Amino acid sequence: MSRTTTWSAVVASVALATFGVSCSTGSDTNLPGGGRAVESQVDSSAPTAEPSAPPVPTATPVEKVRDAFAGLQATLDDSCTPDSCAYFLNRVFDELQRLDGAMKASEKGPSHFAEPIRLIEELDTEVGTDESFGNLKKHQTTLITTRNKINAWMQGHPDDYS
């Protein structure tokens, strides 16, 4: 649920609760003239400000480069077979995107992973926004070459993903 939807639900709940209280027909026989109990319990000193915004959810933990790299490495023994080519190409593409995000969010900073990030940006430029199987199949050579180059780079920098 989006923050806007959540906030709208909170405002609606408060409005309904207020409406329910103001429309109460209960009476208190202990009051002179059998007046309505709600009217006698209204506190004029109560603040009339809107409720505060809901708390901002805590950030999701940043994925470690080593974990994202392990996902990419898991694709090394796979290939594009007739039965699983779409799955394979999508998985390689997704694992590269996952690694890109982990490198950019790393404590070492994106400049530390400049070469692999550049390779992924070049792939993204070539693939464009079309992540369909047909487009990934068209760019299969670049996709696999990028994966292999990044794997070689990471293997040459073992301290960078520990």
N, C-alpha and C positions, 0 to 999 in steps of 0.2 A: 504494500500500500504506500503510495507516495506521501510525502510530507504534507502537500496541499490537501489531499484527500483526508488524511488523518486530522489535520487542523479543522477542516470543514466538519468532520464527524464530531469533534470536540465542541465546536461552536453550536452545532445542531443539538447535541445532547444537553448543553447548558441551557439553550433556549427552551427546549422541551421541558426540562426540569423546572425552569422558572415559570413557564406557562402552567404546568401542572400544579405548582404551589399557589399561583395567583387565582386559579380556578377552583380551588378547594371549597367544598360546600359544607365542610364539617363545622359544628358549633360547639362551644364549650358552655355547658349549662351553669358553670360556676361564674361566668361573666354576667354582669348586670345586663338584662335585656336579651340574654341568649346570643350575644354577639359572636361573630365568627372567630374561631381560635386563631386562624392564620393572621388576621389583622392585629391581634393582641401580641403576636410573637415577632412581628417585624421589628428588626433592630435598625433604627435610623442611622446608627453610627457605622453600619456595615459598609465596606467599600463597594463602589459600583463599577470599578475598573474591570475591563475584560480579563479573562483568564490569561495567564502567561503562556507563551508558546511552549509546545511540548519539547522535551529535551532532545538535543541533537544526538542521534545514535553514534556510538563510538565507531571509529574507523575500523575497517577490516584489517586484520594483520597483513603486513606486506609479505608476499611470497619470497622465499629465499631463492637466490640464483641457482644454488645447487639443486633445489627441488625441481625448479623449472627445467634445468639442464638435464636432469634425470629423465623427465618426461620426453624430452627431445631424443635423448639417447635410446629410449625404448623403441623408437621408430627405426633404428639403424638396421635391424635384422628383418624388417618388413619390406615388402615391395608392392608394386602396383599389379596385382593379379586380376584377371577378369572378374572374379567373385568379390574382391575387396578393394578395388582401385579407388572408388569414391571415398570409402572410409579412410584408406591410407592417406590419400592426398589431403583430405580435410584435416586429418589428425596431424600431419606434418605441419600444415599451415597454422593450425591452432597452437601447436606446441611452440612454433617460432614466435607467435604473437605473445604467448604466455612468458616466454623467456625474455622477449623485448620489454615487457612490462616490469618483470622482476629486475632486470638490469637497470632500467631507468629509475626504479624506486630503491635501488640498493644504497646502503650507507656509503659505499665507495663512490657513488655518484655516476651518472651516465657517461661522463668523460672517461671514466676508467674502462668502460666497455665500448669505446667509440667504434672499433672495427666491427664487432658483431651487430651493433645497433645500425651502423651504416649499411651493412649487407641486408638487414631486414627492411630498412627503408627503401633500398633499391628494389627489393622483391615487391614490396607493397606498391611502389610506383608502377612497376610492370604489370602486376596483377590488377591493380585498380580496386574499385569498390565491388566488383563482381566476384563473389566467393563461391560461385556455382561450380559444380563438378566439371562442366564443360570448359569453363575458363581456367580452373586449376589444371585440368588435363592439358590444355593448350600451353600452359606455363610449367609443365611438369619438370622439364630439364632444369629450369632456373630454380624451382622450388627445391629439388633434391640437391642441386649444386650449392645453394645457400645453406641448407642443412649441413651438408658435408664440410663446407668451409668453416662454419661456426663450430662444428664439432672439433675440427682440427685446431682451431684457435683456442677453444676451451681446454683441450687436452694439453696444449702448450702453456697454459696458464693455470695449473691446478690450484694455486693459492688463491685465485680470484673467485673460486666458487666453493670454497670449503666452509 
